[in-house]
Amino acid sequence: MKKTILLVDDNPDITLTIKGLLEGEREDFKVVIAESGEECLELLNKDILPDAILLDIMLPGIDGLETSECIRKNDKFSKIPILFITARNDQFIMEQGRFLGDDFIEKPFEIDDVIIRIERAIEKLAS
Protein backbone atom coordinates (compact mmCIF):
# COMPACT_ATOMS: atom_id res chain seq x y z
CA MET A 1 0.00 0.00 0.00
CA LYS A 2 1.38 3.39 -0.99
CA LYS A 3 2.17 5.96 1.66
CA THR A 4 1.15 9.48 0.69
CA ILE A 5 3.59 12.25 1.56
CA LEU A 6 2.33 15.83 1.32
CA LEU A 7 5.28 18.04 0.39
CA VAL A 8 4.73 21.74 1.05
CA ASP A 9 7.36 24.07 -0.42
CA ASP A 10 7.14 27.14 -2.66
CA ASN A 11 10.28 26.33 -4.65
CA PRO A 12 9.40 24.15 -7.67
CA ASP A 13 13.02 23.03 -8.09
CA ILE A 14 12.99 21.66 -4.55
CA THR A 15 9.55 20.04 -4.77
CA LEU A 16 10.28 18.31 -8.08
CA THR A 17 13.68 17.13 -6.85
CA ILE A 18 12.33 15.77 -3.55
CA LYS A 19 9.32 14.18 -5.27
CA GLY A 20 11.57 12.49 -7.83
CA LEU A 21 14.03 11.27 -5.22
CA LEU A 22 11.39 9.97 -2.79
CA GLU A 23 9.34 8.22 -5.44
CA GLY A 24 12.51 6.96 -7.14
CA GLU A 25 13.92 5.49 -3.94
CA ARG A 26 10.64 4.15 -2.59
CA GLU A 27 8.00 2.63 -4.85
CA ASP A 28 5.56 2.72 -1.94
CA PHE A 29 5.74 6.54 -1.62
CA LYS A 30 3.37 8.83 -3.49
CA VAL A 31 4.23 12.53 -3.16
CA VAL A 32 1.55 15.21 -3.44
CA ILE A 33 2.81 18.79 -3.77
CA ALA A 34 1.40 21.99 -2.29
CA GLU A 35 3.15 25.31 -2.96
CA SER A 36 1.82 27.21 0.07
CA GLY A 37 0.37 26.76 3.52
CA GLU A 38 -3.03 27.73 2.18
CA GLU A 39 -2.85 25.07 -0.54
CA CYS A 40 -1.76 22.50 2.05
CA LEU A 41 -4.80 23.25 4.20
CA GLU A 42 -7.09 23.17 1.14
CA LEU A 43 -5.83 19.72 0.19
CA LEU A 44 -6.31 18.44 3.72
CA ASN A 45 -9.84 19.85 3.79
CA LYS A 46 -10.55 18.07 0.48
CA ASP A 47 -9.87 14.75 2.24
CA ILE A 48 -6.35 14.25 1.01
CA LEU A 49 -5.04 12.73 4.23
CA PRO A 50 -1.35 11.98 3.89
CA ASP A 51 0.68 9.61 6.02
CA ALA A 52 3.18 12.43 6.67
CA ILE A 53 3.71 16.09 5.79
CA LEU A 54 7.07 17.58 4.77
CA LEU A 55 6.53 21.26 5.51
CA ASP A 56 8.85 24.13 4.66
CA ILE A 57 8.89 26.86 7.30
CA MET A 58 9.48 29.82 4.98
CA LEU A 59 6.39 30.01 2.78
CA PRO A 60 4.51 32.90 1.18
CA GLY A 61 1.26 33.82 2.93
CA ILE A 62 0.89 31.75 6.07
CA ASP A 63 4.26 30.26 6.92
CA GLY A 64 4.97 26.67 7.88
CA LEU A 65 4.72 27.32 11.61
CA GLU A 66 1.25 28.85 11.25
CA THR A 67 0.23 26.09 8.87
CA SER A 68 1.27 23.45 11.40
CA GLU A 69 -0.77 25.18 14.10
CA CYS A 70 -3.85 25.07 11.85
CA ILE A 71 -3.24 21.37 11.16
CA ARG A 72 -2.87 20.56 14.86
CA LYS A 73 -6.10 22.41 15.73
CA ASN A 74 -8.20 20.20 13.45
CA ASP A 75 -9.04 16.81 14.98
CA LYS A 76 -9.46 15.29 11.52
CA PHE A 77 -5.75 15.60 10.70
CA SER A 78 -4.04 16.67 13.92
CA LYS A 79 -2.23 13.34 14.28
CA ILE A 80 -0.54 13.43 10.86
CA PRO A 81 3.24 13.61 11.42
CA ILE A 82 4.75 16.95 10.40
CA LEU A 83 8.41 17.05 9.46
CA PHE A 84 9.67 20.58 8.97
CA ILE A 85 12.21 21.17 6.22
CA THR A 86 13.99 24.51 6.12
CA ALA A 87 17.15 26.35 5.20
CA ARG A 88 16.81 28.42 8.38
CA ASN A 89 18.79 27.11 11.29
CA ASP A 90 18.56 29.86 13.89
CA GLN A 91 17.78 28.79 17.45
CA PHE A 92 14.22 30.17 17.48
CA ILE A 93 13.19 28.29 14.33
CA MET A 94 14.83 25.09 15.50
CA GLU A 95 13.01 25.24 18.84
CA GLN A 96 9.67 26.09 17.23
CA GLY A 97 10.10 23.36 14.64
CA ARG A 98 10.84 20.73 17.25
CA PHE A 99 7.98 21.92 19.46
CA LEU A 100 5.31 22.15 16.73
CA GLY A 101 6.44 19.28 14.54
CA ASP A 102 7.53 15.68 14.79
CA ASP A 103 10.94 16.34 13.29
CA PHE A 104 13.13 19.16 11.95
CA ILE A 105 15.25 18.66 8.83
CA GLU A 106 17.76 21.27 7.69
CA LYS A 107 18.39 21.95 4.00
CA PRO A 108 20.50 20.72 2.35
CA PHE A 109 19.80 17.15 3.40
CA GLU A 110 20.47 13.60 2.30
CA ILE A 111 17.39 11.90 0.83
CA ASP A 112 18.19 8.67 2.70
CA ASP A 113 17.99 10.60 5.98
CA VAL A 114 14.65 12.12 4.97
CA ILE A 115 13.27 8.67 4.12
CA ILE A 116 14.38 7.28 7.48
CA ARG A 117 12.78 10.20 9.31
CA ILE A 118 9.51 9.86 7.37
CA GLU A 119 9.36 6.14 8.11
CA ARG A 120 10.13 6.74 11.79
CA ALA A 121 7.36 9.35 12.07
CA ILE A 122 4.81 7.11 10.35
CA GLU A 123 5.78 4.09 12.49
CA LYS A 124 5.55 6.19 15.67
CA LEU A 125 2.00 7.19 14.74
CA ALA A 126 1.05 3.56 14.06
CA SER A 127 2.28 2.33 17.45
PARO-304239 format. One line per field, with one value per residue: residue number from 1; residue in three letters; chain; x, y, z of N, C-alpha, C in turn. Coordinates in nm, 2 decimals, always signed. Example, Ala and Ser with C-alpha at 12.3 -4.5 7.8 and 13.67 -1.06 7.14 Angstrom:
2
resi: c(1:2)
resn: c(Ala:Ser)
chain: c(A:A)
n_x: c(+1.32:+1.28)
n_y: c(-0.57:-0.22)
n_z: c(+0.78:+0.71)
ca_x: c(+1.23:+1.37)
ca_y: c(-0.45:-0.11)
ca_z: c(+0.78:+0.71)
c_x: c(+1.32:+1.29)
c_y: c(-0.33:+0.00)
c_z: c(+0.78:+0.79)
END
This chain:
127
resi: c(1:2:3:4:5:6:7:8:9:10:11:12:13:14:15:16:17:18:19:20:21:22:23:24:25:26:27:28:29:30:31:32:33:34:35:36:37:38:39:40:41:42:43:44:45:46:47:48:49:50:51:52:53:54:55:56:57:58:59:60:61:62:63:64:65:66:67:68:69:70:71:72:73:74:75:76:77:78:79:80:81:82:83:84:85:86:87:88:89:90:91:92:93:94:95:96:97:98:99:100:101:102:103:104:105:106:107:108:109:110:111:112:113:114:115:116:117:118:119:120:121:122:123:124:125:126:127)
resn: c(Met:Lys:Lys:Thr:Ile:Leu:Leu:Val:Asp:Asp:Asn:Pro:Asp:Ile:Thr:Leu:Thr:Ile:Lys:Gly:Leu:Leu:Glu:Gly:Glu:Arg:Glu:Asp:Phe:Lys:Val:Val:Ile:Ala:Glu:Ser:Gly:Glu:Glu:Cys:Leu:Glu:Leu:Leu:Asn:Lys:Asp:Ile:Leu:Pro:Asp:Ala:Ile:Leu:Leu:Asp:Ile:Met:Leu:Pro:Gly:Ile:Asp:Gly:Leu:Glu:Thr:Ser:Glu:Cys:Ile:Arg:Lys:Asn:Asp:Lys:Phe:Ser:Lys:Ile:Pro:Ile:Leu:Phe:Ile:Thr:Ala:Arg:Asn:Asp:Gln:Phe:Ile:Met:Glu:Gln:Gly:Arg:Phe:Leu:Gly:Asp:Asp:Phe:Ile:Glu:Lys:Pro:Phe:Glu:Ile:Asp:Asp:Val:Ile:Ile:Arg:Ile:Glu:Arg:Ala:Ile:Glu:Lys:Leu:Ala:Ser)
chain: c(A:A:A:A:A:A:A:A:A:A:A:A:A:A:A:A:A:A:A:A:A:A:A:A:A:A:A:A:A:A:A:A:A:A:A:A:A:A:A:A:A:A:A:A:A:A:A:A:A:A:A:A:A:A:A:A:A:A:A:A:A:A:A:A:A:A:A:A:A:A:A:A:A:A:A:A:A:A:A:A:A:A:A:A:A:A:A:A:A:A:A:A:A:A:A:A:A:A:A:A:A:A:A:A:A:A:A:A:A:A:A:A:A:A:A:A:A:A:A:A:A:A:A:A:A:A:A)
n_x: c(+0.08:+0.06:+0.22:+0.12:+0.28:+0.27:+0.41:+0.51:+0.62:+0.74:+0.92:+0.97:+1.18:+1.29:+1.06:+1.01:+1.25:+1.27:+1.03:+1.09:+1.32:+1.22:+1.00:+1.15:+1.33:+1.17:+0.92:+0.68:+0.60:+0.40:+0.40:+0.25:+0.21:+0.21:+0.22:+0.20:+0.11:-0.16:-0.26:-0.19:-0.36:-0.60:-0.59:-0.59:-0.84:-0.99:-1.00:-0.76:-0.56:-0.26:+0.01:+0.22:+0.36:+0.58:+0.70:+0.79:+0.93:+0.96:+0.73:+0.53:+0.26:+0.07:+0.30:+0.51:+0.51:+0.27:+0.09:+0.13:+0.02:-0.25:-0.31:-0.27:-0.48:-0.71:-0.91:-0.94:-0.71:-0.50:-0.32:-0.15:+0.19:+0.42:+0.70:+0.93:+1.10:+1.37:+1.58:+1.65:+1.83:+1.84:+1.83:+1.57:+1.39:+1.46:+1.38:+1.11:+1.03:+1.09:+0.91:+0.66:+0.64:+0.70:+0.95:+1.26:+1.42:+1.71:+1.79:+2.07:+1.99:+2.03:+1.87:+1.83:+1.83:+1.61:+1.41:+1.43:+1.36:+1.09:+0.98:+1.02:+0.85:+0.60:+0.58:+0.59:+0.35:+0.17:+0.21)
n_y: c(-0.12:+0.22:+0.50:+0.82:+1.12:+1.45:+1.72:+2.03:+2.32:+2.62:+2.64:+2.53:+2.38:+2.25:+2.10:+1.93:+1.79:+1.66:+1.51:+1.35:+1.21:+1.08:+0.92:+0.78:+0.64:+0.50:+0.29:+0.26:+0.51:+0.80:+1.12:+1.42:+1.75:+2.07:+2.42:+2.62:+2.72:+2.77:+2.62:+2.37:+2.33:+2.35:+2.11:+1.92:+1.97:+1.88:+1.62:+1.49:+1.29:+1.26:+1.03:+1.15:+1.48:+1.69:+1.99:+2.31:+2.58:+2.85:+3.01:+3.17:+3.39:+3.23:+3.10:+2.81:+2.74:+2.86:+2.72:+2.46:+2.49:+2.53:+2.28:+2.11:+2.20:+2.09:+1.82:+1.62:+1.59:+1.62:+1.44:+1.36:+1.31:+1.58:+1.70:+1.93:+2.11:+2.31:+2.59:+2.76:+2.79:+2.91:+2.95:+3.00:+2.92:+2.65:+2.55:+2.61:+2.45:+2.19:+2.19:+2.23:+2.04:+1.70:+1.64:+1.79:+1.90:+2.01:+2.20:+2.19:+1.84:+1.48:+1.25:+0.99:+1.01:+1.17:+0.99:+0.79:+0.94:+1.00:+0.75:+0.67:+0.86:+0.79:+0.52:+0.57:+0.69:+0.49:+0.31)
n_z: c(+0.00:-0.09:+0.06:+0.13:+0.09:+0.18:+0.04:+0.11:-0.02:-0.16:-0.36:-0.68:-0.79:-0.57:-0.48:-0.70:-0.72:-0.47:-0.48:-0.70:-0.60:-0.37:-0.47:-0.65:-0.50:-0.33:-0.40:-0.27:-0.19:-0.25:-0.37:-0.30:-0.40:-0.25:-0.29:-0.10:+0.24:+0.25:+0.03:+0.12:+0.34:+0.21:+0.05:+0.26:+0.37:+0.16:+0.19:+0.13:+0.29:+0.41:+0.49:+0.61:+0.65:+0.48:+0.55:+0.46:+0.63:+0.57:+0.39:+0.14:+0.22:+0.47:+0.69:+0.75:+1.02:+1.12:+0.95:+1.05:+1.30:+1.24:+1.13:+1.35:+1.51:+1.41:+1.45:+1.27:+1.11:+1.29:+1.40:+1.20:+1.11:+1.11:+0.95:+0.95:+0.70:+0.62:+0.53:+0.72:+1.02:+1.27:+1.62:+1.73:+1.53:+1.51:+1.77:+1.77:+1.55:+1.64:+1.86:+1.75:+1.55:+1.44:+1.36:+1.25:+0.98:+0.83:+0.54:+0.32:+0.27:+0.31:+0.10:+0.19:+0.46:+0.50:+0.42:+0.61:+0.84:+0.77:+0.76:+1.03:+1.17:+1.07:+1.16:+1.43:+1.47:+1.41:+1.62)
ca_x: c(+0.00:+0.14:+0.22:+0.11:+0.36:+0.23:+0.53:+0.47:+0.74:+0.71:+1.03:+0.94:+1.30:+1.30:+0.95:+1.03:+1.37:+1.23:+0.93:+1.16:+1.40:+1.14:+0.93:+1.25:+1.39:+1.06:+0.80:+0.56:+0.57:+0.34:+0.42:+0.16:+0.28:+0.14:+0.31:+0.18:+0.04:-0.30:-0.29:-0.18:-0.48:-0.71:-0.58:-0.63:-0.98:-1.06:-0.99:-0.63:-0.50:-0.13:+0.07:+0.32:+0.37:+0.71:+0.65:+0.89:+0.89:+0.95:+0.64:+0.45:+0.13:+0.09:+0.43:+0.50:+0.47:+0.12:+0.02:+0.13:-0.08:-0.39:-0.32:-0.29:-0.61:-0.82:-0.90:-0.95:-0.58:-0.40:-0.22:-0.05:+0.32:+0.47:+0.84:+0.97:+1.22:+1.40:+1.72:+1.68:+1.88:+1.86:+1.78:+1.42:+1.32:+1.48:+1.30:+0.97:+1.01:+1.08:+0.80:+0.53:+0.64:+0.75:+1.09:+1.31:+1.53:+1.78:+1.84:+2.05:+1.98:+2.05:+1.74:+1.82:+1.80:+1.47:+1.33:+1.44:+1.28:+0.95:+0.94:+1.01:+0.74:+0.48:+0.58:+0.56:+0.20:+0.11:+0.23)
ca_y: c(+0.00:+0.34:+0.60:+0.95:+1.22:+1.58:+1.80:+2.17:+2.41:+2.71:+2.63:+2.42:+2.30:+2.17:+2.00:+1.83:+1.71:+1.58:+1.42:+1.25:+1.13:+1.00:+0.82:+0.70:+0.55:+0.42:+0.26:+0.27:+0.65:+0.88:+1.25:+1.52:+1.88:+2.20:+2.53:+2.72:+2.68:+2.77:+2.51:+2.25:+2.32:+2.32:+1.97:+1.84:+1.98:+1.81:+1.47:+1.42:+1.27:+1.20:+0.96:+1.24:+1.61:+1.76:+2.13:+2.41:+2.69:+2.98:+3.00:+3.29:+3.38:+3.18:+3.03:+2.67:+2.73:+2.89:+2.61:+2.35:+2.52:+2.51:+2.14:+2.06:+2.24:+2.02:+1.68:+1.53:+1.56:+1.67:+1.33:+1.34:+1.36:+1.70:+1.71:+2.06:+2.12:+2.45:+2.64:+2.84:+2.71:+2.99:+2.88:+3.02:+2.83:+2.51:+2.52:+2.61:+2.34:+2.07:+2.19:+2.22:+1.93:+1.57:+1.63:+1.92:+1.87:+2.13:+2.19:+2.07:+1.71:+1.36:+1.19:+0.87:+1.06:+1.21:+0.87:+0.73:+1.02:+0.99:+0.61:+0.67:+0.94:+0.71:+0.41:+0.62:+0.72:+0.36:+0.23)
ca_z: c(+0.00:-0.10:+0.17:+0.07:+0.16:+0.13:+0.04:+0.11:-0.04:-0.27:-0.46:-0.77:-0.81:-0.46:-0.48:-0.81:-0.68:-0.36:-0.53:-0.78:-0.52:-0.28:-0.54:-0.71:-0.39:-0.26:-0.49:-0.19:-0.16:-0.35:-0.32:-0.34:-0.38:-0.23:-0.30:+0.01:+0.35:+0.22:-0.05:+0.20:+0.42:+0.11:+0.02:+0.37:+0.38:+0.05:+0.22:+0.10:+0.42:+0.39:+0.60:+0.67:+0.58:+0.48:+0.55:+0.47:+0.73:+0.50:+0.28:+0.12:+0.29:+0.61:+0.69:+0.79:+1.16:+1.13:+0.89:+1.14:+1.41:+1.18:+1.12:+1.49:+1.57:+1.34:+1.50:+1.15:+1.07:+1.39:+1.43:+1.09:+1.14:+1.04:+0.95:+0.90:+0.62:+0.61:+0.52:+0.84:+1.13:+1.39:+1.74:+1.75:+1.43:+1.55:+1.88:+1.72:+1.46:+1.73:+1.95:+1.67:+1.45:+1.48:+1.33:+1.20:+0.88:+0.77:+0.40:+0.24:+0.34:+0.23:+0.08:+0.27:+0.60:+0.50:+0.41:+0.75:+0.93:+0.74:+0.81:+1.18:+1.21:+1.03:+1.25:+1.57:+1.47:+1.41:+1.74)
c_x: c(+0.09:+0.12:+0.22:+0.19:+0.32:+0.36:+0.48:+0.60:+0.70:+0.82:+1.01:+1.06:+1.32:+1.19:+0.97:+1.15:+1.33:+1.13:+1.00:+1.24:+1.32:+1.07:+1.03:+1.31:+1.29:+0.94:+0.67:+0.53:+0.51:+0.34:+0.32:+0.22:+0.18:+0.25:+0.30:+0.11:-0.11:-0.34:-0.28:-0.31:-0.60:-0.71:-0.63:-0.78:-1.06:-1.04:-0.86:-0.56:-0.38:-0.09:+0.17:+0.32:+0.51:+0.67:+0.77:+0.84:+0.87:+0.86:+0.57:+0.31:+0.15:+0.21:+0.40:+0.46:+0.32:+0.04:+0.02:+0.03:-0.22:-0.41:-0.35:-0.42:-0.73:-0.81:-0.89:-0.80:-0.47:-0.30:-0.12:+0.08:+0.37:+0.63:+0.88:+1.09:+1.25:+1.55:+1.75:+1.73:+1.91:+1.79:+1.63:+1.35:+1.34:+1.40:+1.15:+0.94:+1.00:+0.96:+0.67:+0.53:+0.70:+0.90:+1.13:+1.43:+1.58:+1.81:+1.98:+2.05:+2.01:+1.91:+1.72:+1.78:+1.65:+1.37:+1.32:+1.35:+1.13:+0.90:+0.92:+0.89:+0.61:+0.47:+0.54:+0.41:+0.12:+0.11:+0.15)
c_y: c(+0.12:+0.43:+0.73:+1.05:+1.36:+1.67:+1.95:+2.26:+2.49:+2.72:+2.51:+2.33:+2.20:+2.06:+1.89:+1.74:+1.61:+1.47:+1.31:+1.15:+1.03:+0.89:+0.73:+0.60:+0.45:+0.40:+0.28:+0.41:+0.72:+1.02:+1.35:+1.66:+1.99:+2.31:+2.64:+2.65:+2.67:+2.65:+2.38:+2.23:+2.29:+2.17:+1.89:+1.85:+1.92:+1.66:+1.41:+1.41:+1.19:+1.12:+1.05:+1.37:+1.66:+1.90:+2.23:+2.52:+2.82:+2.97:+3.14:+3.28:+3.33:+3.08:+2.88:+2.65:+2.76:+2.77:+2.49:+2.37:+2.49:+2.36:+2.07:+2.09:+2.16:+1.87:+1.58:+1.49:+1.60:+1.57:+1.31:+1.40:+1.48:+1.70:+1.84:+2.04:+2.27:+2.48:+2.72:+2.75:+2.79:+2.92:+2.89:+2.92:+2.68:+2.47:+2.52:+2.49:+2.21:+2.07:+2.17:+2.09:+1.80:+1.55:+1.77:+1.88:+1.99:+2.10:+2.24:+1.94:+1.60:+1.29:+1.06:+0.90:+1.10:+1.09:+0.80:+0.81:+1.01:+0.85:+0.61:+0.75:+0.86:+0.59:+0.45:+0.64:+0.59:+0.28:+0.29)
c_z: c(+0.00:+0.02:+0.10:+0.15:+0.09:+0.15:+0.02:+0.10:-0.16:-0.38:-0.55:-0.79:-0.69:-0.46:-0.58:-0.78:-0.57:-0.40:-0.61:-0.70:-0.43:-0.36:-0.62:-0.62:-0.33:-0.35:-0.41:-0.15:-0.28:-0.29:-0.38:-0.31:-0.35:-0.23:-0.19:+0.12:+0.32:+0.13:+0.02:+0.28:+0.33:+0.08:+0.14:+0.39:+0.27:+0.07:+0.16:+0.23:+0.41:+0.51:+0.68:+0.58:+0.59:+0.45:+0.56:+0.56:+0.66:+0.37:+0.26:+0.19:+0.43:+0.60:+0.75:+0.93:+1.18:+1.06:+0.98:+1.26:+1.36:+1.17:+1.25:+1.55:+1.52:+1.38:+1.38:+1.11:+1.17:+1.42:+1.31:+1.12:+1.05:+1.06:+0.88:+0.82:+0.60:+0.60:+0.64:+0.95:+1.25:+1.51:+1.76:+1.66:+1.47:+1.67:+1.85:+1.64:+1.54:+1.82:+1.87:+1.58:+1.52:+1.45:+1.26:+1.11:+0.82:+0.62:+0.40:+0.32:+0.25:+0.22:+0.17:+0.41:+0.60:+0.50:+0.55:+0.85:+0.90:+0.79:+0.96:+1.23:+1.18:+1.13:+1.39:+1.58:+1.48:+1.54:+1.86)
END
